[in-house]
Amino acid sequence: MLRIQTEIVVEGITGRQITDFLLDCTDERYQQWWPAIHLRLHPLALGRDHVGDEVFMDEYVGERRVRMTGVVAEAIPGARIVWQLKKGVRLPVRLTLELADRDGGVALRHTITAGYRGIGRVLDPLLRLYFSP
């Protein structure tokens, strides 16, 4: 299993503001967040209370342009969003945002996990071919 995790504190915002923004995003708002890096984030299909929403993501990660569909697997306003990534079929890749409000801001943990559970773990080395260091 591959795991990449980043933790930061963002001042002047709450976890609820972040989850509301990401769960109801438009391309225009997403581009304002990080121009020329964040290109598109918009819904393709809606679920119930956001769980099951499908969103199109288009952004740069380093020099690599990543275009993918994310399916919201979990949505707890102000606290947590989990997207399972999809390219035609659901992939064993999840993007998780965990948020905890604190005085004057929010602690944010961003985690990408890629890998199979159980016997499928034998396929994990193939994921390393796609994910660069």
Backbone as a printed PyTorch tensor [residue, N CA C, xyz], in Angstrom:
tensor([[[  0.8480,  -1.1800,   0.0000],
         [  0.0000,   0.0000,   0.0000],
         [  0.8890,   1.2360,   0.0000]],

        [[  0.6000,   2.1520,  -0.8900],
         [  1.2850,   3.4370,  -0.9340],
         [  0.4850,   4.4450,  -0.1280]],

        [[  1.1930,   5.3260,   0.5590],
         [  0.5120,   6.3360,   1.3730],
         [  1.3420,   7.6110,   1.3610]],

        [[  0.6900,   8.7030,   1.0000],
         [  1.3230,  10.0230,   1.0130],
         [  0.4420,  10.9100,   1.8770]],

        [[  1.0480,  11.5220,   2.8920],
         [  0.2470,  12.3180,   3.8260],
         [  0.9140,  13.6620,   4.0800]],

        [[  0.0860,  14.6960,   4.0840],
         [  0.5410,  16.0490,   4.3760],
         [ -0.3550,  16.6280,   5.4610]],

        [[  0.2430,  17.3190,   6.4150],
         [ -0.5220,  17.9850,   7.4640],
         [ -0.1270,  19.4550,   7.4980]],

        [[ -1.1370,  20.3290,   7.4960],
         [ -0.8910,  21.7690,   7.5680],
         [ -1.9590,  22.4150,   8.4510]],

        [[ -1.7010,  23.6370,   8.8600],
         [ -2.6910,  24.4520,   9.5580],
         [ -2.9910,  25.6410,   8.6470]],

        [[ -4.2710,  25.8790,   8.4220],
         [ -4.7050,  26.9920,   7.5910],
         [ -5.4380,  27.9690,   8.4940]],

        [[ -4.9120,  29.1630,   8.5830],
         [ -5.4930,  30.1890,   9.4490],
         [ -6.6510,  30.8860,   8.7400]],

        [[ -7.6090,  31.3650,   9.5270],
         [ -8.6770,  32.2100,   9.0050],
         [ -9.7930,  31.4830,   8.2740]],

        [[ -9.9290,  30.1780,   8.4790],
         [-10.9730,  29.4130,   7.8080],
         [-11.3790,  28.2510,   8.7120]],

        [[-12.5760,  27.7340,   8.4880],
         [-13.0370,  26.5960,   9.2740],
         [-13.0940,  25.3420,   8.4040]],

        [[-13.1570,  24.2130,   9.0570],
         [-13.3030,  22.9550,   8.3440],
         [-14.5860,  22.9270,   7.5320]],

        [[-15.6530,  23.4860,   8.0770],
         [-16.9380,  23.5010,   7.3640],
         [-16.8410,  24.3190,   6.0770]],

        [[-16.1220,  25.4310,   6.1170],
         [-15.9650,  26.2310,   4.9050],
         [-15.2220,  25.4350,   3.8230]],

        [[-14.2420,  24.6700,   4.2330],
         [-13.4800,  23.8700,   3.2680],
         [-14.3370,  22.7480,   2.6930]],

        [[-15.0330,  21.9940,   3.5360],
         [-15.8520,  20.8970,   3.0060],
         [-16.9960,  21.4350,   2.1430]],

        [[-17.6270,  22.5330,   2.5510],
         [-18.6910,  23.1120,   1.7350],
         [-18.1490,  23.5200,   0.3630]],

        [[-16.9870,  24.1490,   0.3500],
         [-16.3600,  24.5740,  -0.9100],
         [-16.0950,  23.3750,  -1.8140]],

        [[-15.4690,  22.3410,  -1.2780],
         [-15.0880,  21.1980,  -2.1030],
         [-16.2740,  20.3530,  -2.5470]],

        [[-17.2890,  20.2540,  -1.7220],
         [-18.4440,  19.4260,  -2.0770],
         [-19.4120,  20.1330,  -3.0240]],

        [[-19.3340,  21.4420,  -3.1130],
         [-20.2130,  22.2100,  -4.0050],
         [-19.4020,  23.1290,  -4.9100]],

        [[-18.3130,  22.6220,  -5.4440],
         [-17.3720,  23.4490,  -6.1880],
         [-17.8060,  23.6520,  -7.6430]],

        [[-17.3180,  24.7450,  -8.2010],
         [-17.4330,  25.0100,  -9.6360],
         [-16.0200,  25.1910, -10.1740]],

        [[-15.8750,  25.0410, -11.4710],
         [-14.5560,  25.2250, -12.0850],
         [-13.9990,  26.6190, -11.7840]],

        [[-14.8480,  27.6270, -11.8800],
         [-14.3980,  29.0080, -11.6740],
         [-13.8760,  29.2170, -10.2560]],

        [[-14.6050,  28.7170,  -9.2750],
         [-14.1580,  28.8640,  -7.8780],
         [-12.8740,  28.0750,  -7.6350]],

        [[-12.7790,  26.8830,  -8.2230],
         [-11.5970,  26.0460,  -8.0450],
         [-10.3620,  26.7250,  -8.6390]],

        [[-10.5200,  27.3450,  -9.7910],
         [ -9.4010,  28.0350, -10.4460],
         [ -8.9330,  29.2320,  -9.6270]],

        [[ -9.8390,  29.9050,  -8.9410],
         [ -9.4640,  31.0430,  -8.1020],
         [ -8.6150,  30.6130,  -6.9130]],

        [[ -8.8240,  29.3760,  -6.4400],
         [ -8.0900,  28.8780,  -5.2830],
         [ -6.5970,  28.8010,  -5.5950]],

        [[ -6.2540,  28.2380,  -6.7560],
         [ -4.8460,  28.0960,  -7.1180],
         [ -4.7340,  28.1810,  -8.6360]],

        [[ -4.7150,  29.4170,  -9.1790],
         [ -4.7230,  29.6150, -10.6280],
         [ -3.5790,  28.8640, -11.3170]],

        [[ -3.8890,  28.3390, -12.4870],
         [ -2.9560,  27.6060, -13.3530],
         [ -2.5610,  26.2320, -12.8110]],

        [[ -2.9260,  25.9090, -11.5780],
         [ -2.6660,  24.5860, -10.9990],
         [ -3.9790,  23.8200, -10.8910]],

        [[ -4.9700,  24.4420, -10.2660],
         [ -6.3060,  23.8540, -10.1770],
         [ -7.0800,  24.2960, -11.4170]],

        [[ -7.4290,  23.3540, -12.2530],
         [ -8.0690,  23.6820, -13.5220],
         [ -9.5820,  23.4790, -13.4990]],

        [[-10.0190,  22.2950, -13.0270],
         [-11.4640,  22.0320, -13.0080],
         [-11.8220,  21.1160, -11.8410]],

        [[-12.9430,  21.4340, -11.2060],
         [-13.5490,  20.5720, -10.1950],
         [-15.0370,  20.8810, -10.2110]],

        [[-15.8090,  19.9240, -10.7190],
         [-17.2560,  20.1340, -10.8080],
         [-17.9760,  18.7840, -10.7610]],

        [[-19.2410,  18.8100, -10.3260],
         [-19.9940,  17.5580, -10.2040],
         [-20.3970,  17.0020, -11.5680]],

        [[-20.3930,  15.6770, -11.6560],
         [-20.8960,  14.9640, -12.8300],
         [-22.2210,  14.2910, -12.5060]],

        [[-22.3390,  13.8160, -11.2660],
         [-23.5600,  13.1490, -10.8010],
         [-23.6660,  13.3750,  -9.3040]],

        [[-24.8910,  13.4510,  -8.8120],
         [-25.0930,  13.7340,  -7.3940],
         [-25.6210,  12.5120,  -6.6600]],

        [[-25.1380,  12.3550,  -5.4200],
         [-25.6000,  11.2860,  -4.5500],
         [-26.5030,  11.8710,  -3.4820]],

        [[-26.6260,  11.1520,  -2.3880],
         [-27.4490,  11.6160,  -1.2730],
         [-26.5400,  12.1890,  -0.1950]],

        [[-26.7850,  13.4420,   0.1950],
         [-25.9280,  14.1330,   1.1690],
         [-24.4660,  14.0580,   0.7440]],

        [[-24.2470,  14.1310,  -0.5420],
         [-22.9480,  14.1260,  -1.2130],
         [-22.3110,  12.7470,  -1.3370]],

        [[-22.6640,  11.7890,  -0.5040],
         [-22.0890,  10.4470,  -0.6560],
         [-22.6110,   9.8690,  -1.9670]],

        [[-21.6780,   9.4420,  -2.8140],
         [-22.0250,   8.9560,  -4.1400],
         [-21.8760,  10.0100,  -5.2240]],

        [[-21.6660,  11.2800,  -4.8320],
         [-21.3940,  12.3100,  -5.8360],
         [-20.2030,  11.8740,  -6.6770]],

        [[-20.2600,  12.1480,  -7.9740],
         [-19.0990,  11.9660,  -8.8340],
         [-18.6600,  13.3470,  -9.2750]],

        [[-17.3720,  13.6290,  -9.1220],
         [-16.8280,  14.9290,  -9.4990],
         [-15.6610,  14.7350, -10.4520]],

        [[-15.5320,  15.6570, -11.3750],
         [-14.4060,  15.6410, -12.2920],
         [-13.3250,  16.5360, -11.7240]],

        [[-12.1110,  15.9980, -11.6080],
         [-10.9630,  16.7310, -11.0830],
         [ -9.9220,  16.8610, -12.1910]],

        [[ -9.3950,  18.0630, -12.3680],
         [ -8.3530,  18.3170, -13.3620],
         [ -7.3870,  19.3170, -12.7460]],

        [[ -6.1740,  18.8780, -12.4840],
         [ -5.2050,  19.7460, -11.8110],
         [ -3.7970,  19.2400, -12.0880]],

        [[ -2.8370,  20.0720, -11.7400],
         [ -1.4350,  19.6670, -11.8210],
         [ -0.9700,  19.2000, -10.4490]],

        [[ -0.2800,  18.0860, -10.4390],
         [  0.4120,  17.5900,  -9.2500],
         [  1.8740,  17.5820,  -9.6440]],

        [[  2.6010,  18.5910,  -9.1720],
         [  3.9590,  18.7910,  -9.6740],
         [  3.8560,  19.1720, -11.1470]],

        [[  4.5890,  18.4790, -11.9940],
         [  4.5370,  18.7580, -13.4250],
         [  3.5420,  17.8610, -14.1520]],

        [[  2.9400,  16.9210, -13.4420],
         [  2.0160,  15.9620, -14.0530],
         [  0.5850,  16.4910, -13.9920]],

        [[ -0.0720,  16.5080, -15.1460],
         [ -1.4840,  16.8880, -15.1780],
         [ -2.3140,  15.6400, -14.8820]],

        [[ -3.1930,  15.7580, -13.9050],
         [ -4.0120,  14.6340, -13.4670],
         [ -5.4740,  14.9770, -13.7290]],

        [[ -6.1380,  14.1400, -14.5200],
         [ -7.5690,  14.2730, -14.8110],
         [ -8.2370,  12.9830, -14.3910]],

        [[ -9.1870,  13.0940, -13.4950],
         [ -9.7710,  11.8960, -12.9050],
         [-11.1670,  12.2140, -12.3880]],

        [[-11.9500,  11.1740, -12.2470],
         [-13.2420,  11.2870, -11.5850],
         [-13.0680,  10.7970, -10.1510]],

        [[-13.6620,  11.5070,  -9.2140],
         [-13.6700,  11.0850,  -7.8210],
         [-15.0950,  10.8030,  -7.3830]],

        [[-15.2890,   9.7020,  -6.6880],
         [-16.6010,   9.3540,  -6.1540],
         [-16.5430,   9.5720,  -4.6430]],

        [[-17.4340,  10.3950,  -4.1150],
         [-17.4300,  10.6770,  -2.6840],
         [-17.8810,   9.4200,  -1.9420]],

        [[-16.9540,   8.8510,  -1.1710],
         [-17.2370,   7.6440,  -0.3870],
         [-17.7030,   7.9940,   1.0190]],

        [[-17.2820,   9.1740,   1.4910],
         [-17.6620,   9.6200,   2.8320],
         [-17.6380,  11.1370,   2.8590]],

        [[-18.6330,  11.7300,   3.5010],
         [-18.6910,  13.1870,   3.6210],
         [-19.2710,  13.5500,   4.9800]],

        [[-18.4210,  14.1140,   5.8270],
         [-18.8420,  14.6030,   7.1340],
         [-18.5350,  16.0970,   7.1400]],

        [[-19.5730,  16.9380,   6.9730],
         [-19.3400,  18.3780,   6.8790],
         [-18.4600,  18.9000,   8.0210]],

        [[-17.4420,  19.6470,   7.6200],
         [-16.5440,  20.2540,   8.5890],
         [-15.4690,  19.3340,   9.1270]],

        [[-15.5130,  18.0490,   8.7880],
         [-14.5730,  17.1110,   9.4100],
         [-13.8360,  16.1900,   8.4420]],

        [[-14.5230,  15.6810,   7.4000],
         [-13.8710,  14.6430,   6.5980],
         [-14.5690,  14.4780,   5.2430]],

        [[-13.7450,  14.3220,   4.2050],
         [-14.2250,  13.9230,   2.8800],
         [-13.2880,  12.8320,   2.3820]],

        [[-13.8680,  11.7760,   1.8290],
         [-13.0830,  10.7130,   1.2020],
         [-13.5990,  10.5360,  -0.2160]],

        [[-12.6910,  10.6570,  -1.1910],
         [-13.0170,  10.3750,  -2.5740],
         [-12.3030,   9.0930,  -2.9800]],

        [[-13.0040,   8.2090,  -3.6850],
         [-12.3530,   7.0660,  -4.3240],
         [-12.2070,   7.4470,  -5.7900]],

        [[-10.9970,   7.3260,  -6.3110],
         [-10.7370,   7.7570,  -7.6780],
         [-11.1930,   6.7010,  -8.6720]],

        [[-11.5210,   7.1910,  -9.8630],
         [-12.1360,   6.3340, -10.8740],
         [-11.6250,   6.7370, -12.2570]],

        [[-11.2380,   5.7650, -13.0350],
         [-10.9160,   5.9530, -14.4540],
         [-11.6750,   4.8590, -15.1840]],

        [[-12.9510,   5.0960, -15.4510],
         [-13.8030,   4.0610, -16.0230],
         [-14.3440,   3.1400, -14.9380]],

        [[-13.4530,   2.5610, -14.1450],
         [-13.8340,   1.7160, -13.0020],
         [-13.2230,   2.3310, -11.7470]],

        [[-13.7850,   2.0020, -10.6120],
         [-13.2160,   2.5010,  -9.3600],
         [-11.8510,   1.8700,  -9.1290]],

        [[-10.9090,   2.7160,  -8.7980],
         [ -9.5330,   2.2910,  -8.5640],
         [ -9.2790,   2.1160,  -7.0640]],

        [[ -8.2290,   1.3980,  -6.7150],
         [ -7.8970,   1.2460,  -5.2960],
         [ -7.1070,   2.4550,  -4.7830]],

        [[ -7.6190,   3.6430,  -5.1010],
         [ -6.9440,   4.8930,  -4.7460],
         [ -7.9660,   5.7940,  -4.0530]],

        [[ -7.5990,   6.2970,  -2.8870],
         [ -8.4770,   7.1900,  -2.1290],
         [ -7.7260,   8.4660,  -1.7630]],

        [[ -8.4610,   9.5550,  -1.8330],
         [ -7.9810,  10.8580,  -1.3970],
         [ -8.8390,  11.2430,  -0.2040]],

        [[ -8.2020,  11.4560,   0.9440],
         [ -8.9170,  11.7570,   2.1810],
         [ -8.4780,  13.1080,   2.7200]],

        [[ -9.4500,  13.9470,   3.0720],
         [ -9.1900,  15.1990,   3.7780],
         [ -9.8270,  15.0870,   5.1470]],

        [[ -9.0230,  15.2990,   6.1760],
         [ -9.5210,  15.3090,   7.5550],
         [ -9.2540,  16.6900,   8.1210]],

        [[-10.2590,  17.2750,   8.7650],
         [-10.1760,  18.6470,   9.2400],
         [-10.5540,  18.7230,  10.7070]],

        [[ -9.8430,  19.5570,  11.4370],
         [-10.1450,  19.7710,  12.8520],
         [-10.0020,  21.2630,  13.1460]],

        [[-11.1120,  21.9000,  13.4700],
         [-11.0690,  23.3270,  13.7910],
         [-10.2290,  23.5600,  15.0340]],

        [[ -9.5360,  24.6830,  15.0460],
         [ -8.7430,  25.1210,  16.1870],
         [ -8.8390,  26.6350,  16.2430]],

        [[ -8.3290,  27.2230,  17.2760],
         [ -8.4220,  28.6780,  17.4170],
         [ -7.8800,  29.3840,  16.1800]],

        [[ -8.7600,  30.1170,  15.4910],
         [ -8.3380,  30.9380,  14.3630],
         [ -8.0890,  30.2000,  13.0690]],

        [[ -8.3700,  28.9070,  13.0000],
         [ -8.0940,  28.1940,  11.7620],
         [ -8.4850,  26.7330,  11.8290]],

        [[ -7.8740,  25.9490,  10.9670],
         [ -8.1980,  24.5260,  10.8910],
         [ -6.9200,  23.7280,  10.6230]],

        [[ -6.7950,  22.6060,  11.3120],
         [ -5.7150,  21.6520,  11.0240],
         [ -6.2380,  20.7250,   9.9400]],

        [[ -5.4600,  20.5400,   8.8870],
         [ -5.8910,  19.7720,   7.7330],
         [ -4.8960,  18.6540,   7.4650]],

        [[ -5.4140,  17.4510,   7.3100],
         [ -4.5820,  16.2970,   6.9360],
         [ -5.0740,  15.7960,   5.5810]],

        [[ -4.1730,  15.7550,   4.6050],
         [ -4.4640,  15.3310,   3.2330],
         [ -3.7220,  14.0210,   3.0140]],

        [[ -4.4540,  12.9450,   2.7320],
         [ -3.8390,  11.6250,   2.5890],
         [ -4.2760,  10.9800,   1.2790]],

        [[ -3.3100,  10.4830,   0.5380],
         [ -3.5840,   9.6720,  -0.6480],
         [ -3.1260,   8.2630,  -0.3240]],

        [[ -4.0190,   7.3060,  -0.5010],
         [ -3.6530,   5.9030,  -0.3240],
         [ -3.9540,   5.1780,  -1.6250]],

        [[ -3.0640,   4.2780,  -1.9920],
         [ -3.2490,   3.4880,  -3.2030],
         [ -2.8270,   2.0680,  -2.8940]],

        [[ -3.7190,   1.1500,  -3.1420],
         [ -3.3940,  -0.2440,  -2.9090],
         [ -4.6250,  -1.0760,  -2.6650]],

        [[ -4.4320,  -2.3630,  -2.7930],
         [ -5.5170,  -3.3190,  -2.6150],
         [ -5.4630,  -3.9140,  -1.2190]],

        [[ -6.5770,  -4.4630,  -0.8250],
         [ -6.6470,  -5.1930,   0.4390],
         [ -6.7210,  -6.6770,   0.1140]],

        [[ -6.3630,  -7.4920,   1.0650],
         [ -6.4630,  -8.9300,   0.8650],
         [ -5.5190,  -9.4350,  -0.2130]],

        [[ -5.9680, -10.4400,  -0.9520],
         [ -5.1230, -11.0900,  -1.9580],
         [ -4.7200, -10.1310,  -3.0780]],

        [[ -5.5290,  -9.0840,  -3.3000],
         [ -5.2130,  -8.1050,  -4.3340],
         [ -3.9180,  -7.3590,  -4.1000]],

        [[ -3.3790,  -7.4550,  -2.8920],
         [ -2.1080,  -6.7650,  -2.5760],
         [ -0.9800,  -7.1790,  -3.4940]],

        [[ -1.0760,  -8.3580,  -4.1030],
         [ -0.0070,  -8.7960,  -5.0170],
         [  0.0890,  -7.8730,  -6.2260]],

        [[ -0.9480,  -7.0930,  -6.5040],
         [ -0.9430,  -6.1520,  -7.6290],
         [ -0.3810,  -4.7850,  -7.2630]],

        [[ -0.1500,  -4.5340,  -5.9840],
         [  0.3270,  -3.2240,  -5.5420],
         [  1.6060,  -2.7550,  -6.2420]],

        [[  2.5780,  -3.6210,  -6.5310],
         [  3.7720,  -3.1300,  -7.2240],
         [  3.4670,  -2.4620,  -8.5770]],

        [[  2.3700,  -2.8380,  -9.2070],
         [  1.9940,  -2.2000, -10.4700],
         [  1.6340,  -0.7290, -10.2650]],

        [[  1.0940,  -0.4040,  -9.0940],
         [  0.7520,   0.9790,  -8.7980],
         [  1.9850,   1.8690,  -8.7520]],

        [[  3.1010,   1.2930,  -8.3520],
         [  4.3450,   2.0740,  -8.2780],
         [  4.8250,   2.5040,  -9.6580]],

        [[  4.3630,   1.8320, -10.6890],
         [  4.7120,   2.2390, -12.0460],
         [  4.0040,   3.5480, -12.4220]],

        [[  2.8230,   3.7700, -11.8550],
         [  2.0630,   4.9760, -12.1610],
         [  2.4370,   6.1360, -11.2480]],

        [[  2.5780,   5.8500,  -9.9670],
         [  2.8810,   6.9000,  -8.9990],
         [  4.3730,   7.1380,  -8.9290]],

        [[  4.7810,   8.3270,  -9.3090],
         [  6.2050,   8.6480,  -9.2730],
         [  6.6130,   9.0440,  -7.8630]],

        [[  7.9190,   8.9600,  -7.5660],
         [  8.3760,   9.3790,  -6.2230],
         [  8.0650,  10.8380,  -5.9660]]])
